[in-house]
Amino acid sequence: MKYKVGETMKISVNVEFCFRWVWVLAMVLSILGCAEGSNDGAVCECDGDGETADAEVPDGDGETVDAEAPDGDGETADAETPDGVWFDPATGLTWESPSPPKTMNWGAAWNYCYERDIGGYDDWRLPTISELRSLVRNCPQLEIGGSCQVTDNCLGYPSCSETDSCLCPDAGGGCHWPEELEGSCEAGAYFWSSSIVLNFTETEKAWFIGFYRPDLGWNQKGGQANVRCVRQSRPGLE
């Protein structure tokens, strides 16, 4: 079949017109598909080719930054423990480490912890006697659940304290606390707790613990002892 020149031009124009409409229809379908994906809760951005691009999160300056996925605890996976502290995953407590070398009386120890700002945290405090006991290692009597009855729920003397149940005289010398902790633990070094000794006519005594050959005792608040501050990272000891 033969066509005249005018008829050939008409056919060429019609073919080009059809291709243009096919291209427009493809773009519309691509945009509709992107919008439909967004309805499902997904973040969808179309680039110049009609394909989806990875979404970026703007920072406070309006610039984009890569989003960081949180881990199962709601914290970023690459979070690190700051310097000057040690986190105990067994109890959820964060401890000052190293402890200061100087000793102080109970009131000064209380204020020292209250005023601390370590690792970006300012909610430090003097630990309770049960929290201090959670640091004891290789002394079954004093470890949490051991035979020593002095806990946050039993602070009386002598009703809660039997001399032979709250010490380990046969334990070898050394720091009987987690190896990650730093500080002084030589013989005669005791650490204050915030727990007051009850059943005395006055409330001028507080419980403390020595970690060299672990033992638990009490001292006048005006006496001298070491201090290691603590903060609650998550619900811990019952």
C-alpha positions as CSV (number, residue, x, y, z in Angstrom):
1,M,0.0,0.0,0.0
2,K,1.3,3.4,-0.9
3,Y,0.6,6.7,0.9
4,K,0.9,10.2,-0.2
5,V,3.3,12.5,1.5
6,G,0.6,14.3,3.5
7,E,-0.8,11.0,4.7
8,T,2.6,9.8,5.9
9,M,3.0,13.0,8.0
10,K,-0.4,12.4,9.6
11,I,0.5,8.9,10.6
12,S,3.9,10.0,12.1
13,V,2.2,12.7,14.1
14,N,-0.4,10.3,15.5
15,V,2.3,7.8,16.5
16,E,4.3,10.6,18.3
17,F,1.1,11.8,20.0
18,C,0.4,8.2,21.3
19,F,3.9,7.9,22.7
20,R,3.6,11.2,24.6
21,W,0.3,10.1,26.3
22,V,1.8,6.7,27.2
23,W,4.7,8.5,28.9
24,V,2.3,10.9,30.8
25,L,0.2,7.9,31.9
26,A,3.3,6.1,33.2
27,M,4.3,9.1,35.3
28,V,0.8,9.5,36.8
29,L,0.8,5.8,37.8
30,S,4.2,6.1,39.4
31,I,3.1,9.1,41.4
32,L,-0.1,7.4,42.5
33,G,1.9,4.3,43.5
34,C,4.2,6.5,45.7
35,A,1.2,8.1,47.4
36,E,-0.5,4.8,48.0
37,G,2.7,3.6,49.8
38,S,2.6,6.6,52.0
39,N,-0.9,5.7,53.2
40,D,0.5,2.5,54.6
41,G,2.7,4.5,57.0
42,A,5.9,4.3,55.0
43,V,8.0,7.4,54.1
44,C,8.0,7.7,50.3
45,E,9.8,10.2,48.2
46,C,10.0,10.2,44.4
47,D,13.2,11.2,42.7
48,G,13.4,12.5,39.2
49,D,13.2,9.0,37.7
50,G,9.9,8.1,39.4
51,E,11.7,5.8,41.9
52,T,11.6,6.1,45.6
53,A,14.5,7.6,47.5
54,D,15.7,7.0,51.1
55,A,14.1,9.5,53.5
56,E,16.5,11.7,55.5
57,V,15.8,13.4,58.8
58,P,16.3,17.1,59.1
59,D,18.3,18.4,62.1
60,G,17.7,21.6,64.0
61,D,19.5,23.7,61.4
62,G,17.2,22.4,58.6
63,E,20.0,20.2,57.2
64,T,19.5,16.5,56.7
65,V,21.2,13.9,58.8
66,D,21.2,10.1,58.7
67,A,18.6,8.6,61.1
68,E,20.0,6.3,63.8
69,A,17.9,3.2,64.7
70,P,17.2,2.7,68.4
71,D,17.9,-0.7,70.0
72,G,15.5,-2.7,72.1
73,D,15.9,-0.5,75.1
74,G,15.0,2.7,73.2
75,E,18.6,3.9,73.2
76,T,20.9,4.2,70.2
77,A,22.8,1.0,69.5
78,D,26.2,2.8,69.6
79,A,25.6,4.5,73.0
80,E,28.6,4.2,75.2
81,T,29.0,4.6,79.0
82,P,30.6,8.0,79.7
83,D,33.9,8.3,81.4
84,G,33.9,8.4,85.2
85,V,31.1,5.9,85.7
86,W,30.3,2.2,85.6
87,F,26.9,0.8,84.8
88,D,25.9,-2.5,86.5
89,P,23.4,-4.3,84.2
90,A,22.4,-6.7,87.0
91,T,20.9,-3.9,89.1
92,G,20.4,-1.0,86.8
93,L,22.6,1.2,88.9
94,T,25.3,3.5,87.6
95,W,28.3,4.0,90.0
96,E,30.9,6.7,90.2
97,S,34.3,5.2,89.2
98,P,36.9,5.8,90.4
99,S,35.8,6.8,93.9
100,P,37.5,9.9,95.4
101,P,40.6,9.1,97.4
102,K,39.8,11.3,100.4
103,T,37.6,10.3,103.3
104,M,34.8,12.5,104.8
105,N,32.1,12.4,107.4
106,W,28.6,11.3,106.6
107,G,27.1,14.7,106.0
108,A,29.9,15.8,103.7
109,A,29.5,12.5,101.8
110,W,25.8,13.2,101.4
111,N,26.5,16.7,100.0
112,Y,29.4,15.5,97.9
113,C,27.1,13.1,96.0
114,Y,24.2,15.5,95.8
115,E,26.4,18.1,94.1
116,R,28.1,15.7,91.7
117,D,27.8,16.1,87.9
118,I,29.5,13.1,86.2
119,G,29.0,11.8,82.7
120,G,26.3,14.4,82.0
121,Y,24.2,13.3,85.0
122,D,23.4,15.4,88.0
123,D,21.1,13.1,89.9
124,W,23.8,11.4,92.0
125,R,23.2,10.4,95.6
126,L,24.7,8.4,98.5
127,P,23.8,4.7,98.0
128,T,21.6,2.7,100.4
129,I,23.0,-0.3,102.3
130,S,21.3,-2.7,100.0
131,E,22.8,-1.0,97.0
132,L,26.3,-1.1,98.5
133,R,25.8,-4.8,99.2
134,S,25.1,-5.4,95.5
135,L,28.8,-4.5,94.8
136,V,30.2,-7.2,97.2
137,R,31.9,-10.1,95.5
138,N,33.2,-13.4,96.9
139,C,31.6,-13.0,100.3
140,P,28.3,-15.0,100.3
141,Q,27.2,-13.6,103.6
142,L,27.2,-10.0,102.4
143,E,26.1,-10.5,98.8
144,I,22.5,-9.8,98.0
145,G,20.4,-12.6,99.4
146,G,23.2,-13.6,101.9
147,S,22.7,-14.4,105.6
148,C,23.5,-10.8,106.7
149,Q,20.1,-9.4,107.6
150,V,20.9,-5.7,107.3
151,T,19.1,-4.4,104.2
152,D,17.1,-1.3,103.3
153,N,14.1,-3.1,105.0
154,C,16.0,-4.0,108.2
155,L,18.2,-1.3,109.6
156,G,18.0,-2.0,113.4
157,Y,20.8,-2.7,115.7
158,P,21.2,-5.3,117.1
159,S,18.0,-6.8,115.8
160,C,19.2,-7.0,112.2
161,S,22.9,-7.4,112.8
162,E,24.7,-10.5,113.9
163,T,28.5,-9.9,113.9
164,D,29.4,-13.3,112.4
165,S,26.8,-13.1,109.5
166,C,27.9,-9.7,108.1
167,L,31.6,-10.3,107.5
168,C,34.0,-12.6,105.7
169,P,37.2,-12.8,107.8
170,D,38.5,-15.7,105.8
171,A,38.3,-13.8,102.4
172,G,41.6,-12.9,100.9
173,G,42.7,-9.3,100.9
174,G,41.9,-7.3,97.9
175,C,39.0,-5.4,96.3
176,H,35.9,-7.6,96.7
177,W,33.8,-5.6,94.2
178,P,33.3,-5.8,90.4
179,E,36.7,-5.7,88.6
180,E,35.4,-2.8,86.5
181,L,35.3,-0.6,89.5
182,E,38.2,1.7,90.5
183,G,39.0,3.2,93.8
184,S,40.7,2.5,97.2
185,C,39.8,-0.6,99.0
186,E,42.7,-1.2,101.4
187,A,42.3,-2.6,104.9
188,G,40.3,-0.1,107.0
189,A,38.6,1.6,104.1
190,Y,34.9,1.7,104.5
191,F,32.2,3.2,102.3
192,W,29.3,5.2,103.6
193,S,25.7,4.3,102.9
194,S,22.7,6.6,103.3
195,S,21.0,4.2,105.6
196,I,20.6,5.3,109.2
197,V,21.1,2.8,112.1
198,L,17.8,2.4,113.9
199,N,17.0,1.4,117.5
200,F,19.5,3.9,119.0
201,T,18.1,6.7,121.1
202,E,19.7,9.1,118.5
203,T,20.0,8.9,114.8
204,E,23.7,9.8,114.7
205,K,25.0,6.5,113.2
206,A,25.0,5.1,109.7
207,W,25.8,1.7,108.1
208,F,28.9,1.3,106.0
209,I,30.8,-1.5,104.2
210,G,34.5,-2.4,103.9
211,F,35.5,-4.3,100.7
212,Y,39.0,-5.4,101.6
213,R,37.9,-8.4,103.7
214,P,34.2,-7.6,103.3
215,D,32.4,-6.6,106.4
216,L,29.4,-4.5,107.3
217,G,29.2,-2.3,110.3
218,W,28.2,1.2,111.5
219,N,30.0,4.4,112.4
220,Q,29.2,7.7,114.0
221,K,28.1,10.2,111.3
222,G,30.9,12.5,112.4
223,G,33.5,9.8,111.7
224,Q,35.5,9.4,108.5
225,A,34.8,7.0,105.6
226,N,35.1,6.7,101.9
227,V,32.2,7.5,99.5
228,R,31.1,6.2,96.1
229,C,28.1,7.9,94.6
230,V,25.3,6.1,92.7
231,R,22.4,6.9,90.4
232,Q,19.4,4.9,89.3
233,S,19.4,4.1,85.6
234,R,16.4,1.9,85.7
235,P,14.3,0.1,88.4
236,G,16.7,-2.0,90.3
237,L,16.8,-3.7,93.7
238,E,13.6,-4.7,95.5
